[in-house]
Structures are given as structure tokens and as C-alpha cells.
């Protein structure tokens, strides 16, 4: 019979931990072969004591780095008080969290949830309810226009309007009511909007697609078209928001305001799953008791951590760091174009790096970077996504880019 000691010996190496993961956990991810045991700031340490520079930040969930002391303190203090009441009762963190988040984002009302996908689902439900109750769309006729190559989550409804075959295959039948148009094509967007359109849902910058920045003027035109048609504009800022691009919202760069925003990832500071829909009170106000909810949404622990995140953002320090360090990152990355890299895109501390088609795949480059002490992840074949935590130092950015330059063959 296998004993606990035997198991401990079996998992004493990275290979052992990975073998156990692959035996017992569902294979819905393809992680790099590294087993992280500790983390702090921009660095992680594996079970064998090797340190790595984190250039992914949990897909922007770790904007403030690993275990930021202010966030750990907030979580620890709240753990000693109360963690869950459900929304059957009030608790002393919810009101302050909603007010402070509304003030930070310049919005009027907050709907707290848990995951990013849950925030998107909530925004879709609110938009449809608004279309029927306020706009006057006929029952069950509301449509939502979305962009191709989008990524808003992996629920059945959300993958219903994905254009990624891998995300959709064998998960039908799909939820109706969505119209897909090419991202960045304002003419196609204009043609798709009808009297039955409840909302247009867009990522101001598409993350999963490879950190795709839309053409100048596209987001402003989307706003104009929505205004003209009395249609809501929903901005998915789950990856792009909360200082990742140098502003609270990536949409702020275009001086465009959405009716609803979805937030997640960084709102929980890498400690808790915390998400929210924020926006106009007359839109979110269509919900009535019993029509939507979540047992854990807006729980005391999540609100305490979320409030600590808001305090970090309220100083402007992290927006400034993202702007300044992002400029340095993109300057360094631009040096690689033509030397194993075909294109670089992004804004702030967020970049999509297209590798030369005749060179390494994204997966091969990620594995080679891992061997050089830098962790990031590929997307769509030959593209790397870089999203270092906003606490990173310039010399650490240089270390990561130097490793990438070595991997793609420049050095």
C-alpha cells in the first residue's frame, strides 16, 4: 500500500508534482513544466528553489505583483472577522466597496460578482433587461453585437459568440441573440446595429487575440453609433483595466465612456476572485430582487481585498508606473522587430509579440524563456503575451527582454 511518506518522496521533484497533476486534474490547460511553490512581487520560486521572473501576472490578475503586503494585510484582517454572509444580509464592507469602486471608476452603480466570465454574463443579462424594460425591444428579440476574435470567458453563453473553434467545438447547442462583426471594422459595426440591438460588447484591447489595439477612432465611432441607436456600449476591461495600460480603463486613452464596464482579475489582487459590473445607475437599476444574484458575489473577504486594491489605485502610482515602464518595454521590444520578431503591439505594461513564422512557435519560445528564468505564455501559435506586474523594476524588464532576444536569436 502506498503511504503518505511514499507520496511525499514521489512528489519531491517538479516531475513528480506534474505527474500527480496530470493524473488527478482535468487536462483543460497546457501549463509550462514548472511547479511554483512561493512568490513575491515580480518573482516566483519553484519546488526546487529556482527563481523565475513573472512576465504574465496571471493574465493581469496580479497587476500588483504576488502577495502585495497591503492586500495580504487586508485579507488577513478580514479573515479574522467575517468572510461570508451571503447577500441575505448586509455586511460592513459591501457599501464602502461599491461606493469606492464607483468613485474610482467615475461610474454610478456597482454589481459585485466573482469571476470575469460571471461579470460578462451579468452585463449581458442587464443589457437585455434594459432593452425590454427601457428601450422597448419586443420580447426575446434583443440582440447583442460582439467582435470577432473576442475573449470574454468560457461559459456556454459566452463561447456561443466566440470565433475560436477550439473554444466552441462540441459545446453546442449555443445561445442565440448575438451578432459577430470583425474587430476594428466600424462600417461592419454600423451595419450590424438594428432597432433590436440591446448592446455592443467590445474589448478596448483584445487580450487573448494577441493584445490587439484597434484602429484610431474605432472606439469613439462605436460610442457614436450606440448613442445614435439608443444602444448600450459595454467595455470588457477585465484584462485591460485597473492600470494595466496606464489608466483605470483602457477606454480612457480614447476619451470614450462606456455605459457598462466589466472588471475582474486585478480587482481581487491575485488573492480572491473578485469581479464587478460598473456603470450607469439607470441601466444597472433595472435589476430587482430575485432577478440576479450570487452567493459569494460581494462577500466580505472579497470586498475587503477589493477595497485595498482601490486604495492602491487611488494614488495614481500604478498608472504612472505602467505608463513609464510600458514605454520602456515597448522601446526595447521594438528593437527585436526583424530579428526573430515580426511585430509588437500593446499599451502600457502589456504587449503582444508576434514571432517570425519561420522561427519558434509561441510554445517553444515560452519553454525556452522558462529555461532562462522568465515565465510568459503563448497565444494563437506564434504570439507571446507579455504582462509583467506593475511592481516590476526597469532592470527586471530589461532582464526579461534580454532573455527574449536571446531566445529569438538576436543575441
N, C-alpha and C positions, 0 to 999 in steps of 0.2 A: 504494500500500500504506500502511496506517495505521501510523505509527511510535509508539514509546514517548512521544516528545515530543507527538505529536498527542493521544495518550490523556491525558497529563498536562494539556494545555490543555482537553481535553473535560471533565475532571473537576475543573476549578478552581473550580467553584461547587457549591453544595448541589444544585442541579437536576441537574448533571452526575453527581454521585455517585449520586443517587437513580435517574437513568435507567439507570446501569450496574447497580445493584442489581436493578432491575425486569427488566432484560434477562437477567441471569445467575442470579439466585437464585429459588428456588421461591416462589410467592406464597401461602405459608401464614400470613403475617402481614399486617396492615394498619397499618404504623407511621405515626406522625406525620411530616410532611415536614421533619425536622430531621436533620442529619448530624453526629454528635458525634465530635470528634477528641481531646479531652482532658477530664479530670475530676479533681476533688479535693474531698474532703469532701462537702458537700451540693450542690456546683455542677458543672455540665458546660459545656464550651465547644464550639461548632460549628466547622466548617471555615472559616467566615467571621469567626471571632473573637467571635461573640455568646455571652453567658453566660446560662445558664438555671438556675433553682433546681429541683432534682430532688425532686419530690413523689411519686415512685413507688418508688424504691430497688430497681429490678429485681425487683418483686413480692416484696420482703423479702429478696432475696439480698444487698442492700447495706445491711444494718442498721447497719454501722459506717462507712458512707459510702464514697466512692470512694478507693481507694488508701490505706487507713489505714496509716500508716508501720510499725506493728508487724507487720501482716500482710504488707506488701511485703517487710519485712526477713526475716521467716521464710521466705517463698517464695524470695527471692534467695539466702539462705544455703543452703537445701536444694538449689536448682538447681546449686550448686557442689559438691554431694556425690553424691547419687544420686536419681533421680526415679522409677524403676520397677524392681521386681524380679519382679513377678507374685507370686501367693501360693504359688508353688512353693518359695519360700524365705522365711525370716524376714528382717525388716529392723528397724533400731533405733528406728523411730518408731511402729510399729503397737501394740506392747504398751502404751506410755505413752499413746498417743491413746485406746485403748479404756478403760484404767483411768481416765484423767482425765475422759473423757466420761461414764462410768458414775458417777463421784463427783459431777460437776456436776449430773447429772440425777436422782440418787438411785435409780439402777437397778443391775442386777446383771451384765448382759452386753450386748455391742455387736456388731452385724453391720454392718461398713462396706461401703458401696456408692458409687455415683456420683451419679446424678440422683435427684430426688424420686420420679419415677414408678418408678424401679428399687427404691427403698426400699419403696414401697407394694406392688409386685409381690412383693418378698421377704417382707413381712409376711403377705401372703395365702398364700403357699406355706407359711410356717412355721405359720400357723394351721391350715391343712388337715392338715399333717403331724401336728401336735399332736392334732387331733381324732381322727385314725385311731389314732395310737400310744398316746395317753393317755386321751382321753375315751371311746374305743371306738365311734365312729361307723362304720357299715358302709361298706365300700369304695365310693368315688366318690359317696357320698351327702351329703358335707359341704356346708353352706350358709353363706354369709356375708351378714349383713343390713347394708344400707347406707342412707344417707339420700338422698332426692330433692334435686335442685339441687346435688349434690355436685360437687367438682372434685378429683380425686386424680391426674391425669395424662392422657396421651393414648395409651397403649399399647392394643392391641386388647382385652386383658382389661379394662382399666380403663374404656374407653369402652363396654364391654358393659353396665356398670351405671350409665352416665350417663343423665340425663334431658334432656340438651341435644341437641336434634335436629341441630344443626349439627355437634356432635362425633361423632354416630353415623352420619349419613347416608352410605350407600354403603360402609361399612366392615365389614358383616356377612359371614358368619355370626358371631354373638357367642358368647363364652364363657359356658356355663351355670353355675349354682351360686350365684346372687345373688338376694336378695330386697330390693326397694326399698320403703321406707316414707317418709312425709313427715317432713322435718326438724323437730324440736321437738315431735313428737307421741309422747308416752310411751306412750299407750294402743296406738297402732299398732305401736310397737316391741315391746311386751309380747306382742301377738297374733302377731307375726311369728316370735318366737323359739320353736324347737322342740328336740326331743332331737337333731336333726341339725345344729343351729347351731354352727358352729365359732367364730365371732367376730361381733362388731358393730363395724363400721368407721365412725367419725364424725370430722368436723372440729369441734373445740370452738367455733370460729367459722368460718363458711363465707366464704372469701375471694372466689372467683370469682363467687359468687352475689350479692355486693354487701356484704361484711363483715356478715353476718347473725349476730347474737348470739342464742343460743337462749333460751327462757323460763327463768326461775329454777327450779332444781330438776330440770331435764331431764337434765343430765349425771349428777347424783347418782342419779337414777332409772335411768338406763342402766346405771350401775355396779351398782346393786342387782339389776336384772334379770339381768345377766350372772352375778353371784355365785350367784343363785338357780338358774340353769340350767347352772352349770358351763361357762360360755361366756366366751371372751376378749373384753376390750374393747380395741380398737385406736384410738388417738388419732392422727390425721394432724395433726402440728404443723409441717409443712414451711413454711407461711407464718406461722402464728400463734406459733411457738415462738421460743426464744432471744432473749427480752427484747422482742419486738415489742409485746406487750400489757402489759409491766411486770413480768412474771415469766418464769422459764425456760420453763414451759409455760403456755399459756392455760388449760389444765385446772386449774392450781393455784388460780386465782381461785375455783373451786367446791370446793376441797379434795377433789378426786377424783383417784384414781390409776388409770392405765391399766395393762394387762398388757404391752402393747407400744406404743411411740411411733415414729412415722416422723419423721425430721428431714432437712433438706436446706437448700437456698438459703443462708441466713446462715451455715451451718456451714462453707461454703467462703469466706466473707468477700468474695464478689464476685470472687474470684481464681481459684478452682478449683471444678469441680463435685464437691461432697463431700456424701454423704448417709449415713444410718445408720438401722438399726432398733435401738432400745434397749429393754430391758425385763427381764422375769423370766428367770433362768438356766434354770429348769426348762422354759420354753417355747422359748426360742432354742436350748436344749441338745438339742432333738430332731434338729437337723441333724447329719449325719455327712459325712465327707469324700466328695466326689464328687456330693453331692446338690444343692448350690447353690454358685455362685461368680461371680467377676467378675475379669477380667484386671487391670483398673485399680482395682477396689474396694480401698480401704485402701492405696493406693500411698504411697511415702514422701513425695512432694511434697504430696499431699492431707492426709496425717496431720500434716505439719509446719504447714501452714496451719490445719488444724482445731485443733491444739493451741494455736496463737496465738489463735484465736477463743475457745477455752475460757478462756485466761488473761484475756482482756478481760472475759468474763462473770463470772469468779470474783470480781471485785472488787465486783460489785453496782452499779457506776456506771451501766451502761447500762439496767438495770432501773429505777433511780431516775429517770434522765432520761426514759425512756419514760412513767413514771407522772406525773411533774410536767409535762412538756411536753405529754403527751397530755391532761391535764386542761385545760390552756390551749387546746389545739387544739379540743377539743370545746366548750368555752365559747364560743370565737369562732365556730365553725361553727353553734352553736345560734342565734346572732343572725341567721343568714340564713334560718331556717325561716319560711316565709310571705312571703319576699321573693325568689322565684325558686327556692327550695329547699323541697321538701315534707317531707323527713325526713332525719335524720342518725343514724347508728348507729356502734358500734365500741367499742374499748377500747384504751387506751394510744395510741401514735402510729399508729393505724390507724383509718380511717373510711370508711364508705360514705355518699355524699351523693346522695340522690335529687333530681333536678331536677324542677321543675314540669312536668307533662305538656304544658302549653300553651306551654312555653318551648323552650329549646335542647335538642337531643339531647346525649347524652354526648359523641359525637364532635365536634359543633360546639363544645361548651364546651371540650373538650380543645384544639382548634385555636385557639380564642380565647385560652385561657390561654397557649399556646405563644407567641403573638404578644406577650404581656405578660411573657414571660420565666419562665414556670412550666410544668414538664412533669408531666403525670399522664396517666391513661388511663381510658377509659370501659369499662363492662361492662354488658351487657344493656340497651341502649337509652338510658335516661335516668338512669343511675347512674354517678358517678365514684368511683374508688377512690383514696384518699389514703394513702400510706405513706411519709412523709418519713424519711430516715435518722436514726438515733438521735443522731447528732452535730450535728444542726441546732440553731441558736440560736433563742430565742424571737422575736427581731426578724425572723428569716427566716421563721418560721412566720407571723407577722403579715403579712409581705410577700405570702406565698402566699395567705392567706385574703383579704387586701385585693383581690388580683387576681381571686379567685373572686367576691367580692362585686360587683366592677365588671362582670364577665362576666355574672352572672345578673341584673344590672340594679338592684342595690340602691344602687350609687354611680355 
